[in-house]
């Protein structure tokens, strides 16, 4: 059986690749950061260049930061499409743009190569447990052929339709939860500016019409910006890609555009390595107030 290839072994990619190794799959791994490979090499994976992976592997997984990196790895002069054999499959687990998904799928198909957009959701914790949600777009028969591999890294697999459908599903998911976080923070910053107790405010909102949206409030207001849940830099990128895809499709996204402005300001302020909810610091700075930490609920 041909080795599997895995390109991009960072925060999410590394744990996903590890799941494949732990399921006894021979794996060639590649990352521009050599230190990101070490844990996988210790488990038995082998380091390789993109060229070697293209020549030796029938299935190649990608977990890359965004569209520019994906385009280089797949379509670049030394990219996968210039080395993979006809019949090979690329499974892109990254969050890409819909237009680039479709472009790659078309170019790959012309060479007899199958391309699936299969972004994941659940973060690092789910990746470590192999319990991610995976949203798949592309040829359904190609999905069925690699389904057992995807089941190594995800518990919930959703086939969404033609090329780009998986990515669009992921973009809608991230757009909603990332922009909702900013909206929640905005409300609590306003309350704090007016002298309200955020813990008391949260208790009222949980029992009111805003209640269904309050599950994420404790995290969004936690001030624990180093939890390594989901970096602000990646969040800003994802919201930006959602906006770009909306423009390409012809769907206006004014709320998303406003939230993206907050993420951009947070990036400019140097919060990119913090968790995504560090956006609260931008809102607090503009209001001249800091939201007090939430109190633990009284269990009595």
N, C-alpha and C positions, 0 to 999 in steps of 0.2 A: 504494500500500500504506500502510495506516495506520501511524503511528509506534508504536513500542513505548514503554511507560512503565516506569520503574524507580524504586522508592521505597526509600530506605535505602542510601546509598553509602559506608558506613564501611569497616572493616578487611577484611571479606569481600565486602560488596556492591559496593564500588568496583571491585575487580578483575573481578568477574563482569560488571558493567555494561560495563567496558572491553572485555571479550571480545566482547560483542554489537556494540559500535561498530566494533571491528577486523574483524568479519565483515560490515561494510558495512550494518548496520541503523541506521535513523534512530531516535534515542533521546531521549525526554524524561525528565529526571532530577530527583529531588526528595530533599532531605535537610534536616532542621532546622538542621544545621551547614553553613553556606554554604561553608566552606573544604573540606569533604569533596567538593564538586562540581567544584572547579577543574580537577583533572586530567582529568576527563571532558569538561568544556567545552573544554579545550585540544585534545581529540581530535575535537571536532565535535558532541558532544551539546548539547542545549539545556535550560536550567533551566526548571522549570515548577512550579506549585502542584498539589496533589492534585486540585483541581477541574478544572484544565486537562487533566491526564493522564486523568481519568475521561471527559472530554468528547471527547478526541481519539484515544484509544488503544483498540485492539481487544484487546490483550494487555498486562497489567500485571504486572511482577515485584515482589515484596516481599523485602527482606532487612533485617529489623528485630530489635531486641534481644530481644523476648519477647512473651508474650501481651498485656500491657497496651497496648503500642504497636500491636500488630497489630489489636486490637479497636478502638482509636481510629481508625486509618487506614482500616479496612474498614467498621466499623459506626457510627462516629461521625457526628455531625450533618452534617459536611462530608466524610464518608468516601466511599469508592469506590462502595459499593452505592447511594448516592444520586445517582450521576452516570453510571455506566457504562451503556452501551446493552445491550439484550438480545442475547445471542450473544457477548458479551465473555468473556474468560478472565482470571482472577487466578491467578498461579503464585506461591505462597508458599514462598520458599526459606529462610524462617526456621525456628528450632526453636520450635514452638508447643506448646500442650497439646492432647491428643486431643479433649477435650470442646469446646474453642473451635473446632478444625478442623471438627468435625461441625456445630456451631451455624452457623458461617459458610457451610458448604456447603449447608445446608438453606435458610438465608435467601437465599443467592445463587440457588439453583435456583428459588425462588419468583419471582424476577425475570428468569429466563431467562439467568442469568450462571453460568458454569462456574468452579469453584474447585478448584484442585489443591494439596494439601500436598506440597511437594517439597523437604524439607530436604537440606542438602549436608554432606559430610564430606570432610576432607582439609586443612582449614586454609588460611591465607593463601597458603602456597607453591603449593598445588594450584590455588587460585583464580587466581593470577597466571599459571599455565601453562595454564589451561583444562582441568585434568585432575581435577576433583572427582568424587566419587561422589555420585549424586543418587538419593534414594529417593522414589518418587512414589505418592501415594494419591489416589483420586478416580475420576472417570469415565474409562474407558480411551480412549474416542474423543477426549476432550479432550486427553489425554496424547499420543496419536498426532498430533494437529493441531499441537502445539507441540514435538514431539520434536526437530525440526531446530534449533529455538532453544536447547533444553536441551543439544544436542550442541555448541553453541558454548562452553559453560562446563563441561561434564563429559564425561569419557571413559567412565564406567561408570554407565549408567542402569538403575534397577531399578524396574519397575512392581510394586507390592506389593499392590494391591487397592483396596477401597472407601475412602472418605474417612476420614482418620485413620491409615491403614496406613503411609504414608510417615513421618509424624511418630513413630508408635510404634516403627518400625524405628530411626529416628535416636536416640530416647530410650534404647532398649536398648543401642545402640552406645556412646553417651556415658556411660551409667550404668556400663557394664562397664569402659571404659578409664579413666574418671575415678576410680572407686572402687578399681580395681586399683592405681592409682598410690599412693593413700593406704595401702593394705595393704602394698605393697612398702616404702614409706618407714617404716612402723611396724616392720617386721621389722628393717630396717637400723639404725633408732634404738635398738632393743633391743640389737642386737649391739654397737653403738658404746658404749652404756652399760655393757656387760659387758667392754669393752676389746678387742673384736674388730676386726681390720683389715677394713674394708668391701670393699676390692678382693679380698682373699683369700676373703672370704665369697661375693662375687659369682661368682668362678670355680667354687667348689664348687656353688653353686645352679644355675649354667648347665649343669652336668653331672649334675644330680640331677632328681628328679621335679618340682621347681619350674621347671626349665629353660624350658618353653614360655612362662612368664610373665615371663621376665627380659629380653626384648628392650627393654622400655621402662624398665628400671632405670637405665641410664646417663643418660637424660634426667630421670627423676624425682629423681635424686640429683646432678644436674649443678651445682646452685647458680647456674646462669645464668638468673636470673629475669627478664631483660630481652630474651629472644630474640624476643618478640612472636609466639609460637607459638599461644597460646590463653589469653586472660586468665582469671585466677582468678575475677573477677566474673562472667564469662559461664559459666564452669564451674560455679560455685555455683548460678547460675540454672538451668542445664540439669539438674543433679542434683535441684534442688528441683522442677522441672516433672515430672521422671520420677517422683518421689515422689507428687506430686499426681495424676498420671495413674494410678499404681498404686492409690491410694486409690479413685479413681473407678471403676476396673475391678474392684476387689475383690481385688487381688493384694498380699499383704503383702511388704514389702521391708526387712527389718530391717538387713541389711548396708549397703544404700544409705542408710538413715536415719542409721546411725552415721557413715558417711563424710560425709554432708551436714553433720553437726554439726562436723566438722573444717573443712570449707570455710567454714561460718558463722563459726567462731572466727577463721579466717584473714582473712575480710572485716572482722570487727570489729577486728582488729589492724592494719588499714590496708593489707593486701596485695592489694587488689582489682585494681590495675593491673599487678601482677606476673603472670608466667605461672602456670598452674594448679598446677604442682608446688611453688609456694611454701608449700603446706600443710606441707611438711617442717619449716618454722620453728615451726609450732604444736606439732608432736610433739616437736621438740627442746627447746622451751621447757618443756614439761611434764615432760620427762625430765631436764632440766638438763645436756644434752650436745649437742654439734654433731657431725654425721657428717662425718668427714674427707673431702676430695675423693677421688674414685676415681683411681687411677693408670692411665696409659695401658698397655694390654697390652704385654707384652714380646714383640717379634716375632722374637727370636733363637731 
